[in-house]
Amino acid sequence: MNQNSTTVCVTGAAGYLASWVVKHLLEAGHTVHGTVRDKGRADKVKHLTEMATSYPDRLKFFEADLLKEGSFKDAIAGCTHVIHTASPFLLQGIKDGENQLIKPALEGTRNVLNAVNETPSVQRVVLTSSVVAMWIDNTEKSHYPQEIFDETAWNSNGSLDYQPYSYSKTVAEKEAWKMVEAQDRWDLVVINPGFVLGPSLSTRMDGATMQFMKQLADGTLSMGAPEFFFATVDVRDVSYAHLLAAFKPEAEGRHLTAGEVMTLPEMGRMLKEDFARYPLPTRQLPKWLFTLMAPVFGMSRENARRNIGISLKIDNSKSQSLGVSYRPIKETLVDQLNQMLEAGLVPKK
Ligand code: NAP
């Protein structure tokens, strides 16, 4: 990896994943221009302002909104690299997919990349996409050789009405590939993370990952959980993958960045070994029963039918060649629950 210190813009710097990206960049000696929607929101940025005190003059904040044209220009000025993570991550309670998800993801990507086009110092952009831009339903595996998902996969099922978050990530990533092709000064490397888990650097609870762990530990699923297979990745590993993508000259294209494939009851049983007093889901609910109840948990019955009990195989060899190593998921889950208990985000038992 090129170790020369440089200036990097991180969009959505106060988010769960981005905060770890910022931390790795500062530790590696870089200067960071972090964008946030509102510098005055102490509840969102406190952990970063505290982090900044350990790295005088190396973490600077800029206000920017994905939906405001031109708003990333100042933050990107003077940067050699841009790590674009900002995008709404909403899985439940979506009332207006177009305005809550698609517009900010797509127009936001355009706004950020237009600012990159206007900034001659930028050499590389790293985009945080997702495995949901590769597939939404495990049934989509039938389109691929040996039913294994890799970087060649693009989801074909998403729409404004079906899994709009996944659709927003797909259209945003496609737009980024289109915009990089239209010029030849900067290049694009994409990280496609699986479901990100692990400790947060903040005490924010608005992210889907923190809500997920809260529901595992607070008894919401104590009756049992469905056999839903998903690809997981530790936040510390996937955030570091963004640095490898930014600074390894040979990095190119997309990277399926996920380690172990797990089901919810498997996670519950793993956590139970260390947190025996907590009402974690250890039993597997029958597919028919969960499919019936799916809307209560914010999932459509169609999504349940296309995923529960459908196994999943991924090929993460490209990310490993980039230098990503995956820690065991048990360590990820235990560290996250411990962090949430310490921060008072889940009541101690
Ligand atoms: P998060 O904590 O909710 O972070 C989302 C970030 O996007 C926040 O910093 C948020 O800003 C910013 N954002 C949302 N709408 C915005 C707008 N209109 N203008 C400016 N910024 C806006 O979620 P995360 O898990 O860290 O997600 C970060 C990225 O990883 C996203 O692109 C997400 O799609 C992707 N990803 C996440 C997972 C996962 O499992 N967590 C998996 C695959 C990919 P505020 O701080 O102002 O709220």
Residues whose N, C-alpha, C, O or C-beta is under 5 A from the ligand:
A	BS01	NAP	G12 A13 A14 G15 Y16 L17 A18 R37 K44 A64 D65 L66 L67 T85 A86 S87 P88 F89 P104 T128 S129 S130 P193 G194 F195 V196 G207 T209
